[in-house]
Amino acid sequence: MDELCARCSEYDIIGITESWGSNEITDAELSLPGFQMFREDRGTRGGGVLLYVADKIDAVRLSTLDMLQFRDGVCCLLRAGHLNLFTGVFYRSPVSSHANDEALLSVFKAIGNMQMTSA
């Protein structure tokens, strides 16, 4: 975390895979100054993702994607001025099952079908 904190001022969006987060690790332990954090823990050993978005960017987690069956992913709609952008971080294991691969594809299709409107 020290190295990440030292380098985080260089970026506005940071995605981390294999975070190994669990309910035993608090948000405070993973937070970065000046960033909003979005996390998705696998709940078992390995996996998990973190998405950090600079506070200066309006970020909203796309909770509708949470209902899909793919785990180890988080996606947000970012709004900066008149610009809207979907961004996310997903971890797919090299030994992912066919069903998990299909679930990831369904997430991408759902994102592709979303309408972005200016605020």
C-alpha positions in Angstrom: 0.0 0.0 0.0 2.9 2.4 0.7 4.2 2.1 -2.9 0.7 2.5 -4.3 0.1 5.6 -2.2 3.4 7.0 -3.4 2.5 6.6 -7.0 -1.3 7.3 -6.9 -0.9 11.0 -7.6 0.2 10.2 -11.1 -3.2 8.7 -12.0 -6.9 9.5 -11.9 -8.1 5.9 -12.3 -6.4 2.8 -10.8 -7.5 -0.8 -11.2 -6.2 -3.6 -9.1 -6.8 -7.3 -9.6 -6.0 -10.1 -7.2 -6.7 -7.8 -4.2 -7.4 -10.8 -2.0 -9.9 -8.7 -0.1 -12.2 -10.2 2.5 -14.6 -8.9 5.2 -11.7 -9.1 7.6 -10.0 -6.2 5.7 -11.7 -2.9 6.2 -12.2 -0.2 3.6 -9.9 2.1 5.7 -7.0 -0.4 5.2 -7.4 -0.3 1.4 -8.4 3.4 0.9 -6.1 5.9 -0.9 -6.2 9.6 -0.1 -7.9 11.6 -2.8 -9.7 8.6 -4.3 -13.1 6.9 -4.1 -12.8 3.2 -3.8 -15.0 0.5 -5.2 -14.2 -3.0 -4.3 -15.5 -6.5 -5.0 -14.1 -9.2 -2.8 -14.3 -12.9 -3.8 -14.7 -13.9 -0.2 -12.4 -16.8 -0.6 -8.7 -17.1 -1.1 -7.4 -15.1 -4.1 -9.3 -13.0 -6.6 -11.0 -9.7 -5.9 -10.7 -6.3 -7.5 -10.3 -2.7 -6.5 -11.2 0.3 -8.6 -9.9 3.7 -7.4 -11.3 6.9 -9.0 -10.0 10.4 -8.2 -12.3 12.4 -6.0 -12.5 15.1 -8.7 -14.4 12.7 -10.9 -18.1 11.9 -10.3 -18.2 8.1 -10.1 -21.3 5.9 -9.7 -21.1 2.2 -9.3 -23.2 0.3 -11.8 -25.1 -1.8 -9.4 -27.3 -3.3 -12.1 -24.2 -5.3 -13.2 -23.9 -6.7 -9.7 -26.9 -8.9 -10.5 -25.1 -10.7 -13.2 -23.3 -13.9 -12.4 -19.7 -12.8 -13.0 -17.7 -12.3 -9.8 -14.4 -10.4 -9.5 -15.5 -7.3 -11.3 -16.6 -3.8 -10.6 -17.8 -1.2 -13.1 -18.6 2.5 -12.7 -20.0 5.4 -14.8 -17.7 8.3 -14.6 -18.8 11.9 -15.3 -16.4 14.7 -15.8 -18.0 17.8 -17.2 -19.9 16.7 -20.3 -17.9 13.5 -20.7 -19.4 10.2 -19.6 -17.3 7.0 -19.5 -17.8 3.5 -18.4 -14.8 2.0 -16.7 -14.2 -1.1 -14.7 -11.8 -3.7 -13.6 -12.4 -7.4 -14.0 -10.3 -10.4 -13.0 -10.7 -13.6 -15.0 -8.7 -16.6 -13.7 -6.5 -18.4 -16.3 -8.5 -21.5 -15.3 -11.9 -19.9 -15.6 -14.8 -22.2 -16.3 -16.9 -21.9 -19.5 -19.8 -20.7 -17.4 -17.7 -17.9 -15.8 -16.4 -16.9 -19.2 -20.0 -16.6 -20.5 -20.9 -14.6 -17.4 -18.1 -12.1 -18.1 -19.3 -11.8 -21.7 -22.8 -11.0 -20.5 -21.3 -8.2 -18.4 -19.6 -6.7 -21.4 -22.8 -7.0 -23.5 -24.8 -5.3 -20.7 -22.4 -2.4 -20.6 -22.5 -2.2 -24.4 -26.3 -1.9 -24.3 -26.4 0.9 -21.7 -27.3 4.4 -22.8 -25.0 7.2 -21.6 -26.7 10.6 -21.1 -25.1 13.9 -20.2 -25.7 15.2 -16.8 
